[in-house]
């Protein structure tokens, strides 16, 4: 009987973890879409959906968020837009906060 309780509890924890990770993924994807919209405007790009997919895909290159930062910094440099890394990091943080709030409001 006690084995069943532990098994049920383990499954509940696993299900909660899966839910949390899915929510985290959605928030980060939303953040990346917001970031792409901001960057696309600065870059003068009108292909937002395509550019957003590039930014989102960049996030899968390596663990962490530095791959997105590097992609954006590369894009800004190629377009000869002077922007420092700290500004981009601050935008990433602000958009993450906004995406998190939007996600909480959607639940």
Backbone atoms as SQL, in Angstrom:
CREATE TABLE atoms (id INTEGER PRIMARY KEY, chain TEXT, resi INTEGER, resn TEXT, atom TEXT, x REAL, y REAL, z REAL);
INSERT INTO atoms VALUES
  (1, 'A', 1, 'UNK', 'N', 0.817, -1.187, 0.000),
  (2, 'A', 1, 'UNK', 'CA', 0.000, 0.000, 0.000),
  (3, 'A', 1, 'UNK', 'C', 0.864, 1.255, 0.000),
  (4, 'A', 2, 'UNK', 'N', 1.900, 1.287, 0.859),
  (5, 'A', 2, 'UNK', 'CA', 2.732, 2.483, 0.918),
  (6, 'A', 2, 'UNK', 'C', 3.475, 2.689, -0.399),
  (7, 'A', 3, 'UNK', 'N', 3.795, 1.617, -1.120),
  (8, 'A', 3, 'UNK', 'CA', 4.427, 1.742, -2.430),
  (9, 'A', 3, 'UNK', 'C', 3.544, 2.494, -3.394),
  (10, 'A', 4, 'UNK', 'N', 2.264, 2.263, -3.294),
  (11, 'A', 4, 'UNK', 'CA', 1.311, 2.947, -4.162),
  (12, 'A', 4, 'UNK', 'C', 1.258, 4.437, -3.857),
  (13, 'A', 5, 'UNK', 'N', 1.308, 4.794, -2.584),
  (14, 'A', 5, 'UNK', 'CA', 1.281, 6.207, -2.196),
  (15, 'A', 5, 'UNK', 'C', 2.503, 6.924, -2.744),
  (16, 'A', 6, 'UNK', 'N', 3.682, 6.277, -2.622),
  (17, 'A', 6, 'UNK', 'CA', 4.902, 6.898, -3.126),
  (18, 'A', 6, 'UNK', 'C', 4.886, 7.002, -4.645),
  (19, 'A', 7, 'UNK', 'N', 4.364, 5.966, -5.304),
  (20, 'A', 7, 'UNK', 'CA', 4.256, 5.994, -6.756),
  (21, 'A', 7, 'UNK', 'C', 3.325, 7.113, -7.205),
  (22, 'A', 8, 'UNK', 'N', 2.189, 7.247, -6.548),
  (23, 'A', 8, 'UNK', 'CA', 1.247, 8.319, -6.881),
  (24, 'A', 8, 'UNK', 'C', 1.878, 9.686, -6.650),
  (25, 'A', 9, 'UNK', 'N', 2.591, 9.803, -5.557),
  (26, 'A', 9, 'UNK', 'CA', 3.232, 11.075, -5.226),
  (27, 'A', 9, 'UNK', 'C', 4.320, 11.402, -6.249),
  (28, 'A', 10, 'UNK', 'N', 5.089, 10.406, -6.633),
  (29, 'A', 10, 'UNK', 'CA', 6.143, 10.595, -7.630),
  (30, 'A', 10, 'UNK', 'C', 5.536, 11.037, -8.962),
  (31, 'A', 11, 'UNK', 'N', 4.469, 10.409, -9.363),
  (32, 'A', 11, 'UNK', 'CA', 3.786, 10.794, -10.610),
  (33, 'A', 11, 'UNK', 'C', 3.258, 12.215, -10.535),
  (34, 'A', 12, 'UNK', 'N', 2.739, 12.598, -9.385),
  (35, 'A', 12, 'UNK', 'CA', 2.233, 13.968, -9.209),
  (36, 'A', 12, 'UNK', 'C', 3.367, 14.975, -9.332),
  (37, 'A', 13, 'UNK', 'N', 4.512, 14.669, -8.722),
  (38, 'A', 13, 'UNK', 'CA', 5.672, 15.557, -8.833),
  (39, 'A', 13, 'UNK', 'C', 6.159, 15.647, -10.270),
  (40, 'A', 14, 'UNK', 'N', 6.197, 14.516, -10.961),
  (41, 'A', 14, 'UNK', 'CA', 6.629, 14.506, -12.360),
  (42, 'A', 14, 'UNK', 'C', 5.678, 15.325, -13.224),
  (43, 'A', 15, 'UNK', 'N', 4.388, 15.165, -12.992),
  (44, 'A', 15, 'UNK', 'CA', 3.402, 15.924, -13.771),
  (45, 'A', 15, 'UNK', 'C', 3.537, 17.427, -13.502),
  (46, 'A', 16, 'UNK', 'N', 3.769, 17.789, -12.252),
  (47, 'A', 16, 'UNK', 'CA', 3.951, 19.207, -11.908),
  (48, 'A', 16, 'UNK', 'C', 5.206, 19.753, -12.571),
  (49, 'A', 17, 'UNK', 'N', 6.265, 18.966, -12.582),
  (50, 'A', 17, 'UNK', 'CA', 7.515, 19.399, -13.214),
  (51, 'A', 17, 'UNK', 'C', 7.316, 19.612, -14.712),
  (52, 'A', 18, 'UNK', 'N', 6.646, 18.679, -15.362),
  (53, 'A', 18, 'UNK', 'CA', 6.375, 18.798, -16.797),
  (54, 'A', 18, 'UNK', 'C', 5.563, 20.061, -17.080),
  (55, 'A', 19, 'UNK', 'N', 4.579, 20.323, -16.247),
  (56, 'A', 19, 'UNK', 'CA', 3.763, 21.523, -16.400),
  (57, 'A', 19, 'UNK', 'C', 4.595, 22.787, -16.228),
  (58, 'A', 20, 'UNK', 'N', 5.454, 22.816, -15.225),
  (59, 'A', 20, 'UNK', 'CA', 6.303, 23.989, -14.979),
  (60, 'A', 20, 'UNK', 'C', 7.260, 24.230, -16.139),
  (61, 'A', 21, 'UNK', 'N', 7.846, 23.166, -16.651),
  (62, 'A', 21, 'UNK', 'CA', 8.776, 23.307, -17.778),
  (63, 'A', 21, 'UNK', 'C', 8.053, 23.783, -19.039),
  (64, 'A', 22, 'UNK', 'N', 6.852, 23.297, -19.275),
  (65, 'A', 22, 'UNK', 'CA', 6.073, 23.738, -20.432),
  (66, 'A', 22, 'UNK', 'C', 5.726, 25.222, -20.299),
  (67, 'A', 23, 'UNK', 'N', 5.356, 25.637, -19.100),
  (68, 'A', 23, 'UNK', 'CA', 5.037, 27.050, -18.862),
  (69, 'A', 23, 'UNK', 'C', 6.278, 27.910, -19.054),
  (70, 'A', 24, 'UNK', 'N', 7.414, 27.437, -18.555),
  (71, 'A', 24, 'UNK', 'CA', 8.677, 28.168, -18.710),
  (72, 'A', 24, 'UNK', 'C', 9.035, 28.302, -20.185),
  (73, 'A', 25, 'UNK', 'N', 8.866, 27.238, -20.950),
  (74, 'A', 25, 'UNK', 'CA', 9.143, 27.263, -22.384),
  (75, 'A', 25, 'UNK', 'C', 8.265, 28.301, -23.077),
  (76, 'A', 26, 'UNK', 'N', 6.977, 28.331, -22.732),
  (77, 'A', 26, 'UNK', 'CA', 6.054, 29.297, -23.352),
  (78, 'A', 26, 'UNK', 'C', 6.439, 30.735, -23.022),
  (79, 'A', 27, 'UNK', 'N', 6.846, 30.966, -21.789),
  (80, 'A', 27, 'UNK', 'CA', 7.253, 32.319, -21.381),
  (81, 'A', 27, 'UNK', 'C', 8.498, 32.748, -22.163),
  (82, 'A', 28, 'UNK', 'N', 9.465, 31.867, -22.276),
  (83, 'A', 28, 'UNK', 'CA', 10.692, 32.219, -22.994),
  (84, 'A', 28, 'UNK', 'C', 10.420, 32.414, -24.477),
  (85, 'A', 29, 'UNK', 'N', 9.569, 31.593, -25.055),
  (86, 'A', 29, 'UNK', 'CA', 9.203, 31.769, -26.468),
  (87, 'A', 29, 'UNK', 'C', 8.493, 33.110, -26.665),
  (88, 'A', 30, 'UNK', 'N', 7.632, 33.462, -25.744),
  (89, 'A', 30, 'UNK', 'CA', 6.933, 34.756, -25.815),
  (90, 'A', 30, 'UNK', 'C', 7.943, 35.897, -25.676),
  (91, 'A', 31, 'UNK', 'N', 8.879, 35.746, -24.735),
  (92, 'A', 31, 'UNK', 'CA', 9.932, 36.757, -24.566),
  (93, 'A', 31, 'UNK', 'C', 10.726, 36.925, -25.860),
  (94, 'A', 32, 'UNK', 'N', 11.090, 35.809, -26.482),
  (95, 'A', 32, 'UNK', 'CA', 11.862, 35.869, -27.714),
  (96, 'A', 32, 'UNK', 'C', 11.085, 36.524, -28.845),
  (97, 'A', 33, 'UNK', 'N', 9.781, 36.291, -28.881),
  (98, 'A', 33, 'UNK', 'CA', 8.950, 36.926, -29.911),
  (99, 'A', 33, 'UNK', 'C', 8.913, 38.446, -29.685),
  (100, 'A', 34, 'UNK', 'N', 8.769, 38.877, -28.434),
  (101, 'A', 34, 'UNK', 'CA', 8.772, 40.307, -28.118),
  (102, 'A', 34, 'UNK', 'C', 10.126, 40.927, -28.459),
  (103, 'A', 35, 'UNK', 'N', 11.173, 40.213, -28.121),
  (104, 'A', 35, 'UNK', 'CA', 12.523, 40.676, -28.407),
  (105, 'A', 35, 'UNK', 'C', 12.737, 40.802, -29.909),
  (106, 'A', 36, 'UNK', 'N', 12.251, 39.837, -30.651),
  (107, 'A', 36, 'UNK', 'CA', 12.373, 39.868, -32.107),
  (108, 'A', 36, 'UNK', 'C', 11.612, 41.058, -32.691),
  (109, 'A', 37, 'UNK', 'N', 10.435, 41.351, -32.164),
  (110, 'A', 37, 'UNK', 'CA', 9.653, 42.488, -32.658),
  (111, 'A', 37, 'UNK', 'C', 10.410, 43.794, -32.406),
  (112, 'A', 38, 'UNK', 'N', 10.987, 43.935, -31.228),
  (113, 'A', 38, 'UNK', 'CA', 11.767, 45.118, -30.892),
  (114, 'A', 38, 'UNK', 'C', 12.979, 45.247, -31.812),
  (115, 'A', 39, 'UNK', 'N', 13.725, 44.154, -31.966),
  (116, 'A', 39, 'UNK', 'CA', 14.928, 44.173, -32.797),
  (117, 'A', 39, 'UNK', 'C', 14.581, 44.401, -34.267),
  (118, 'A', 40, 'UNK', 'N', 13.520, 43.759, -34.734),
  (119, 'A', 40, 'UNK', 'CA', 13.116, 43.913, -36.139),
  (120, 'A', 40, 'UNK', 'C', 12.799, 45.367, -36.454),
  (121, 'A', 41, 'UNK', 'N', 12.167, 46.042, -35.518),
  (122, 'A', 41, 'UNK', 'CA', 11.856, 47.460, -35.727),
  (123, 'A', 41, 'UNK', 'C', 13.146, 48.281, -35.848),
  (124, 'A', 42, 'UNK', 'N', 14.106, 48.023, -34.973),
  (125, 'A', 42, 'UNK', 'CA', 15.381, 48.734, -35.031),
  (126, 'A', 42, 'UNK', 'C', 16.154, 48.403, -36.304),
  (127, 'A', 43, 'UNK', 'N', 16.029, 47.156, -36.739),
  (128, 'A', 43, 'UNK', 'CA', 16.739, 46.701, -37.933),
  (129, 'A', 43, 'UNK', 'C', 16.031, 47.088, -39.226),
  (130, 'A', 44, 'UNK', 'N', 14.806, 47.585, -39.105),
  (131, 'A', 44, 'UNK', 'CA', 14.035, 47.950, -40.288),
  (132, 'A', 44, 'UNK', 'C', 13.523, 46.744, -41.060),
  (133, 'A', 45, 'UNK', 'N', 13.336, 45.644, -40.359),
  (134, 'A', 45, 'UNK', 'CA', 12.847, 44.421, -41.011),
  (135, 'A', 45, 'UNK', 'C', 11.330, 44.395, -40.953),
  (136, 'A', 46, 'UNK', 'N', 10.717, 43.966, -42.043),
  (137, 'A', 46, 'UNK', 'CA', 9.258, 43.869, -42.070),
  (138, 'A', 46, 'UNK', 'C', 8.783, 42.416, -42.126),
  (139, 'A', 47, 'UNK', 'N', 9.721, 41.493, -41.971),
  (140, 'A', 47, 'UNK', 'CA', 9.403, 40.058, -41.996),
  (141, 'A', 47, 'UNK', 'C', 9.409, 39.511, -40.569),
  (142, 'A', 48, 'UNK', 'N', 8.558, 40.079, -39.722),
  (143, 'A', 48, 'UNK', 'CA', 8.582, 39.766, -38.294),
  (144, 'A', 48, 'UNK', 'C', 8.429, 38.278, -38.010),
  (145, 'A', 49, 'UNK', 'N', 7.507, 37.609, -38.653),
  (146, 'A', 49, 'UNK', 'CA', 7.305, 36.180, -38.367),
  (147, 'A', 49, 'UNK', 'C', 8.560, 35.373, -38.676),
  (148, 'A', 50, 'UNK', 'N', 9.187, 35.670, -39.799),
  (149, 'A', 50, 'UNK', 'CA', 10.410, 34.958, -40.163),
  (150, 'A', 50, 'UNK', 'C', 11.528, 35.287, -39.182),
  (151, 'A', 51, 'UNK', 'N', 11.677, 36.574, -38.866),
  (152, 'A', 51, 'UNK', 'CA', 12.743, 36.982, -37.951),
  (153, 'A', 51, 'UNK', 'C', 12.502, 36.401, -36.550),
  (154, 'A', 52, 'UNK', 'N', 11.262, 36.411, -36.109),
  (155, 'A', 52, 'UNK', 'CA', 10.939, 35.831, -34.797),
  (156, 'A', 52, 'UNK', 'C', 11.313, 34.352, -34.773),
  (157, 'A', 53, 'UNK', 'N', 11.056, 33.642, -35.853),
  (158, 'A', 53, 'UNK', 'CA', 11.414, 32.218, -35.894),
  (159, 'A', 53, 'UNK', 'C', 12.929, 32.043, -35.832),
  (160, 'A', 54, 'UNK', 'N', 13.686, 32.967, -36.426),
  (161, 'A', 54, 'UNK', 'CA', 15.151, 32.912, -36.338),
  (162, 'A', 54, 'UNK', 'C', 15.624, 33.122, -34.902),
  (163, 'A', 55, 'UNK', 'N', 15.032, 34.100, -34.230),
  (164, 'A', 55, 'UNK', 'CA', 15.422, 34.395, -32.842),
  (165, 'A', 55, 'UNK', 'C', 15.059, 33.222, -31.936),
  (166, 'A', 56, 'UNK', 'N', 13.871, 32.688, -32.117),
  (167, 'A', 56, 'UNK', 'CA', 13.444, 31.541, -31.299),
  (168, 'A', 56, 'UNK', 'C', 14.357, 30.341, -31.560),
  (169, 'A', 57, 'UNK', 'N', 14.704, 30.106, -32.814),
  (170, 'A', 57, 'UNK', 'CA', 15.588, 28.984, -33.155),
  (171, 'A', 57, 'UNK', 'C', 16.977, 29.184, -32.550),
  (172, 'A', 58, 'UNK', 'N', 17.438, 30.428, -32.491),
  (173, 'A', 58, 'UNK', 'CA', 18.758, 30.701, -31.916),
  (174, 'A', 58, 'UNK', 'C', 18.818, 30.279, -30.458),
  (175, 'A', 59, 'UNK', 'N', 17.677, 30.323, -29.778),
  (176, 'A', 59, 'UNK', 'CA', 17.640, 29.972, -28.364),
  (177, 'A', 59, 'UNK', 'C', 17.897, 28.484, -28.135),
  (178, 'A', 60, 'UNK', 'N', 17.810, 27.678, -29.178),
  (179, 'A', 60, 'UNK', 'CA', 18.017, 26.235, -29.047),
  (180, 'A', 60, 'UNK', 'C', 19.459, 25.832, -29.360),
  (181, 'A', 61, 'UNK', 'N', 20.296, 26.798, -29.709),
  (182, 'A', 61, 'UNK', 'CA', 21.674, 26.496, -30.083),
  (183, 'A', 61, 'UNK', 'C', 22.464, 25.953, -28.902),
  (184, 'A', 62, 'UNK', 'N', 22.410, 26.662, -27.777),
  (185, 'A', 62, 'UNK', 'CA', 23.113, 26.257, -26.553),
  (186, 'A', 62, 'UNK', 'C', 22.206, 26.515, -25.364),
  (187, 'A', 63, 'UNK', 'N', 22.537, 25.912, -24.252),
  (188, 'A', 63, 'UNK', 'CA', 21.780, 26.167, -23.025),
  (189, 'A', 63, 'UNK', 'C', 21.998, 27.614, -22.598),
  (190, 'A', 64, 'UNK', 'N', 20.983, 28.214, -22.055),
  (191, 'A', 64, 'UNK', 'CA', 21.090, 29.602, -21.615),
  (192, 'A', 64, 'UNK', 'C', 20.596, 30.560, -22.679),
  (193, 'A', 65, 'UNK', 'N', 20.734, 31.826, -22.376),
  (194, 'A', 65, 'UNK', 'CA', 20.178, 32.855, -23.257),
  (195, 'A', 65, 'UNK', 'C', 21.240, 33.597, -24.054),
  (196, 'A', 66, 'UNK', 'N', 22.505, 33.228, -23.875),
  (197, 'A', 66, 'UNK', 'CA', 23.571, 33.930, -24.575),
  (198, 'A', 66, 'UNK', 'C', 23.497, 33.748, -26.087),
  (199, 'A', 67, 'UNK', 'N', 22.954, 32.633, -26.551),
  (200, 'A', 67, 'UNK', 'CA', 22.852, 32.415, -27.995),
  (201, 'A', 67, 'UNK', 'C', 21.905, 33.442, -28.633),
  (202, 'A', 68, 'UNK', 'N', 20.834, 33.796, -27.949),
  (203, 'A', 68, 'UNK', 'CA', 19.912, 34.813, -28.461),
  (204, 'A', 68, 'UNK', 'C', 20.617, 36.170, -28.453),
  (205, 'A', 69, 'UNK', 'N', 21.302, 36.470, -27.377),
  (206, 'A', 69, 'UNK', 'CA', 22.042, 37.729, -27.273),
  (207, 'A', 69, 'UNK', 'C', 23.069, 37.842, -28.400),
  (208, 'A', 70, 'UNK', 'N', 23.825, 36.781, -28.636),
  (209, 'A', 70, 'UNK', 'CA', 24.843, 36.802, -29.688),
  (210, 'A', 70, 'UNK', 'C', 24.216, 36.999, -31.060),
  (211, 'A', 71, 'UNK', 'N', 23.082, 36.348, -31.298),
  (212, 'A', 71, 'UNK', 'CA', 22.404, 36.497, -32.585),
  (213, 'A', 71, 'UNK', 'C', 21.986, 37.940, -32.799),
  (214, 'A', 72, 'UNK', 'N', 21.374, 38.532, -31.782),
  (215, 'A', 72, 'UNK', 'CA', 20.921, 39.915, -31.912),
  (216, 'A', 72, 'UNK', 'C', 22.099, 40.870, -32.088),
  (217, 'A', 73, 'UNK', 'N', 23.147, 40.676, -31.315),
  (218, 'A', 73, 'UNK', 'CA', 24.322, 41.550, -31.433),
  (219, 'A', 73, 'UNK', 'C', 24.946, 41.430, -32.831),
  (220, 'A', 74, 'UNK', 'N', 24.968, 40.225, -33.374),
  (221, 'A', 74, 'UNK', 'CA', 25.482, 40.002, -34.730),
  (222, 'A', 74, 'UNK', 'C', 24.602, 40.725, -35.754),
  (223, 'A', 75, 'UNK', 'N', 23.281, 40.610, -35.586),
  (224, 'A', 75, 'UNK', 'CA', 22.354, 41.266, -36.509),
  (225, 'A', 75, 'UNK', 'C', 22.491, 42.785, -36.455),
  (226, 'A', 76, 'UNK', 'N', 22.621, 43.320, -35.238),
  (227, 'A', 76, 'UNK', 'CA', 22.798, 44.768, -35.099),
  (228, 'A', 76, 'UNK', 'C', 24.117, 45.218, -35.723),
  (229, 'A', 77, 'UNK', 'N', 25.183, 44.448, -35.508),
  (230, 'A', 77, 'UNK', 'CA', 26.487, 44.803, -36.072),
  (231, 'A', 77, 'UNK', 'C', 26.439, 44.781, -37.600),
  (232, 'A', 78, 'UNK', 'N', 25.807, 43.750, -38.169),
  (233, 'A', 78, 'UNK', 'CA', 25.699, 43.660, -39.631),
  (234, 'A', 78, 'UNK', 'C', 24.902, 44.821, -40.210),
  (235, 'A', 79, 'UNK', 'N', 23.918, 45.314, -39.455),
  (236, 'A', 79, 'UNK', 'CA', 23.100, 46.443, -39.914),
  (237, 'A', 79, 'UNK', 'C', 23.728, 47.779, -39.521),
  (238, 'A', 80, 'UNK', 'N', 24.920, 47.709, -38.918),
  (239, 'A', 80, 'UNK', 'CA', 25.652, 48.892, -38.471),
  (240, 'A', 80, 'UNK', 'C', 24.841, 49.740, -37.495),
  (241, 'A', 81, 'UNK', 'N', 24.119, 49.043, -36.616),
  (242, 'A', 81, 'UNK', 'CA', 23.365, 49.706, -35.552),
  (243, 'A', 81, 'UNK', 'C', 24.186, 49.587, -34.284),
  (244, 'A', 82, 'UNK', 'N', 24.527, 50.727, -33.737),
  (245, 'A', 82, 'UNK', 'CA', 25.337, 50.726, -32.514),
  (246, 'A', 82, 'UNK', 'C', 24.430, 50.577, -31.309),
  (247, 'A', 83, 'UNK', 'N', 24.589, 49.462, -30.652),
  (248, 'A', 83, 'UNK', 'CA', 23.824, 49.177, -29.441),
  (249, 'A', 83, 'UNK', 'C', 24.715, 48.307, -28.565),
  (250, 'A', 84, 'UNK', 'N', 24.714, 48.590, -27.287),
  (251, 'A', 84, 'UNK', 'CA', 25.604, 47.805, -26.426),
  (252, 'A', 84, 'UNK', 'C', 24.882, 46.582, -25.874),
  (253, 'A', 85, 'UNK', 'N', 25.701, 45.639, -25.462),
  (254, 'A', 85, 'UNK', 'CA', 25.192, 44.364, -24.958),
  (255, 'A', 85, 'UNK', 'C', 24.298, 44.552, -23.730),
  (256, 'A', 86, 'UNK', 'N', 24.661, 45.502, -22.881),
  (257, 'A', 86, 'UNK', 'CA', 23.880, 45.734, -21.664),
  (258, 'A', 86, 'UNK', 'C', 22.456, 46.183, -21.997),
  (259, 'A', 87, 'UNK', 'N', 22.299, 47.000, -23.027),
  (260, 'A', 87, 'UNK', 'CA', 20.965, 47.443, -23.438),
  (261, 'A', 87, 'UNK', 'C', 20.128, 46.261, -23.893),
  (262, 'A', 88, 'UNK', 'N', 20.743, 45.376, -24.664),
  (263, 'A', 88, 'UNK', 'CA', 20.025, 44.194, -25.153),
  (264, 'A', 88, 'UNK', 'C', 19.673, 43.289, -23.975),
  (265, 'A', 89, 'UNK', 'N', 20.601, 43.104, -23.055),
  (266, 'A', 89, 'UNK', 'CA', 20.315, 42.289, -21.872),
  (267, 'A', 89, 'UNK', 'C', 19.160, 42.880, -21.057),
  (268, 'A', 90, 'UNK', 'N', 19.142, 44.191, -20.922),
  (269, 'A', 90, 'UNK', 'CA', 18.055, 44.843, -20.179),
  (270, 'A', 90, 'UNK', 'C', 16.716, 44.626, -20.885),
  (271, 'A', 91, 'UNK', 'N', 16.701, 44.705, -22.213),
  (272, 'A', 91, 'UNK', 'CA', 15.473, 44.443, -22.979),
  (273, 'A', 91, 'UNK', 'C', 15.052, 42.987, -22.802),
  (274, 'A', 92, 'UNK', 'N', 16.009, 42.082, -22.831),
  (275, 'A', 92, 'UNK', 'CA', 15.690, 40.669, -22.641),
  (276, 'A', 92, 'UNK', 'C', 15.029, 40.461, -21.284),
  (277, 'A', 93, 'UNK', 'N', 15.584, 41.087, -20.268),
  (278, 'A', 93, 'UNK', 'CA', 15.028, 40.952, -18.920),
  (279, 'A', 93, 'UNK', 'C', 13.630, 41.570, -18.847),
  (280, 'A', 94, 'UNK', 'N', 13.471, 42.765, -19.408),
  (281, 'A', 94, 'UNK', 'CA', 12.165, 43.440, -19.373),
  (282, 'A', 94, 'UNK', 'C', 11.108, 42.619, -20.110),
  (283, 'A', 95, 'UNK', 'N', 11.472, 42.079, -21.262),
  (284, 'A', 95, 'UNK', 'CA', 10.514, 41.275, -22.026),
  (285, 'A', 95, 'UNK', 'C', 10.214, 39.951, -21.321),
  (286, 'A', 96, 'UNK', 'N', 11.183, 39.399, -20.613),
  (287, 'A', 96, 'UNK', 'CA', 10.935, 38.177, -19.849),
  (288, 'A', 96, 'UNK', 'C', 9.922, 38.459, -18.745),
  (289, 'A', 97, 'UNK', 'N', 10.085, 39.581, -18.069),
  (290, 'A', 97, 'UNK', 'CA', 9.140, 39.963, -17.020),
  (291, 'A', 97, 'UNK', 'C', 7.737, 40.165, -17.606),
  (292, 'A', 98, 'UNK', 'N', 7.658, 40.854, -18.738),
  (293, 'A', 98, 'UNK', 'CA', 6.363, 41.104, -19.380),
  (294, 'A', 98, 'UNK', 'C', 5.723, 39.791, -19.838),
  (295, 'A', 99, 'UNK', 'N', 6.525, 38.910, -20.419),
  (296, 'A', 99, 'UNK', 'CA', 6.001, 37.614, -20.882),
  (297, 'A', 99, 'UNK', 'C', 5.503, 36.788, -19.707),
  (298, 'A', 100, 'UNK', 'N', 6.216, 36.850, -18.600),
  (299, 'A', 100, 'UNK', 'CA', 5.808, 36.118, -17.404),
  (300, 'A', 100, 'UNK', 'C', 4.477, 36.654, -16.872),
  (301, 'A', 101, 'UNK', 'N', 4.346, 37.975, -16.830),
  (302, 'A', 101, 'UNK', 'CA', 3.084, 38.570, -16.374),
  (303, 'A', 101, 'UNK', 'C', 1.930, 38.202, -17.307),
  (304, 'A', 102, 'UNK', 'N', 2.183, 38.224, -18.607),
  (305, 'A', 102, 'UNK', 'CA', 1.136, 37.860, -19.561),
  (306, 'A', 102, 'UNK', 'C', 0.745, 36.404, -19.391),
  (307, 'A', 103, 'UNK', 'N', 1.712, 35.563, -19.135),
  (308, 'A', 103, 'UNK', 'CA', 1.441, 34.140, -18.944),
  (309, 'A', 103, 'UNK', 'C', 0.614, 33.917, -17.686),
  (310, 'A', 104, 'UNK', 'N', 0.932, 34.639, -16.615),
  (311, 'A', 104, 'UNK', 'CA', 0.170, 34.513, -15.380),
  (312, 'A', 104, 'UNK', 'C', -1.264, 34.984, -15.571),
  (313, 'A', 105, 'UNK', 'N', -1.454, 36.017, -16.369),
  (314, 'A', 105, 'UNK', 'CA', -2.792, 36.531, -16.640),
  (315, 'A', 105, 'UNK', 'C', -3.608, 35.599, -17.522),
  (316, 'A', 106, 'UNK', 'N', -2.919, 34.783, -18.320),
  (317, 'A', 106, 'UNK', 'CA', -3.618, 33.867, -19.223),
  (318, 'A', 106, 'UNK', 'C', -4.079, 32.600, -18.524),
  (319, 'A', 107, 'UNK', 'N', -3.520, 32.333, -17.366),
  (320, 'A', 107, 'UNK', 'CA', -3.865, 31.074, -16.667),
  (321, 'A', 107, 'UNK', 'C', -5.171, 31.175, -15.922);
